[in-house]
């Protein structure tokens, strides 16, 4: 697979930790993000991955180098 740049957005308000979904909605998002990141880095270790979380007063952005 070719070189890719992937950005994952994770919504992180307090409601994502509700008990209405097992595991919590936040843990489900974490599991999905891990699966995507693992698949993309297996396809091409030089791909760039990023994650943006939305919670609190401002978004946070994390990138691989």
PLY file of the C-alpha trace (Angstrom):
ply
format ascii 1.0
element vertex 65
property float x
property float y
property float z
element edge 64
property int vertex1
property int vertex2
end_header
0.00 0.00 0.00
1.21 3.52 -0.66
2.15 6.23 1.78
-0.92 7.66 3.53
-1.85 10.46 5.89
-4.72 9.53 8.20
-6.50 11.75 10.74
-8.81 10.23 13.37
-11.25 12.40 15.28
-12.33 11.22 18.75
-15.27 12.88 20.48
-14.59 12.94 24.22
-17.41 14.64 26.14
-18.47 13.29 29.52
-21.41 11.44 27.94
-19.09 9.04 26.13
-18.36 7.37 29.46
-22.03 6.48 30.05
-22.90 2.89 30.83
-25.38 2.62 27.94
-22.82 0.91 25.68
-20.42 -1.89 26.65
-17.55 -1.10 26.70
-18.17 2.62 27.16
-18.54 4.72 24.02
-15.11 6.21 24.67
-13.49 2.76 24.95
-15.24 1.77 21.72
-13.71 4.80 19.99
-10.29 3.91 21.42
-10.57 0.33 20.16
-11.58 1.49 16.68
-8.74 4.06 16.54
-6.21 1.40 17.60
-7.44 -0.97 14.90
-7.16 1.73 12.22
-3.70 2.85 13.38
-2.40 -0.72 13.54
-3.72 -1.51 10.07
-2.27 1.64 8.52
1.18 1.21 10.07
1.25 -2.46 9.05
0.50 -1.45 5.46
3.22 1.22 5.41
5.26 2.09 8.54
6.08 5.51 7.05
2.44 6.60 6.90
1.50 9.60 9.04
-1.25 9.16 11.62
-2.97 11.88 13.56
-5.66 12.06 16.20
-7.78 15.00 17.24
-9.80 14.90 20.45
-12.68 17.21 21.23
-13.38 17.91 24.89
-13.09 20.82 27.23
-12.26 24.28 25.96
-10.21 23.40 22.88
-9.32 20.49 20.63
-6.03 18.64 21.01
-4.08 17.25 18.07
-1.55 14.41 18.22
0.62 13.35 15.26
3.14 10.63 14.55
6.49 11.67 13.13
0 1
1 2
2 3
3 4
4 5
5 6
6 7
7 8
8 9
9 10
10 11
11 12
12 13
13 14
14 15
15 16
16 17
17 18
18 19
19 20
20 21
21 22
22 23
23 24
24 25
25 26
26 27
27 28
28 29
29 30
30 31
31 32
32 33
33 34
34 35
35 36
36 37
37 38
38 39
39 40
40 41
41 42
42 43
43 44
44 45
45 46
46 47
47 48
48 49
49 50
50 51
51 52
52 53
53 54
54 55
55 56
56 57
57 58
58 59
59 60
60 61
61 62
62 63
63 64
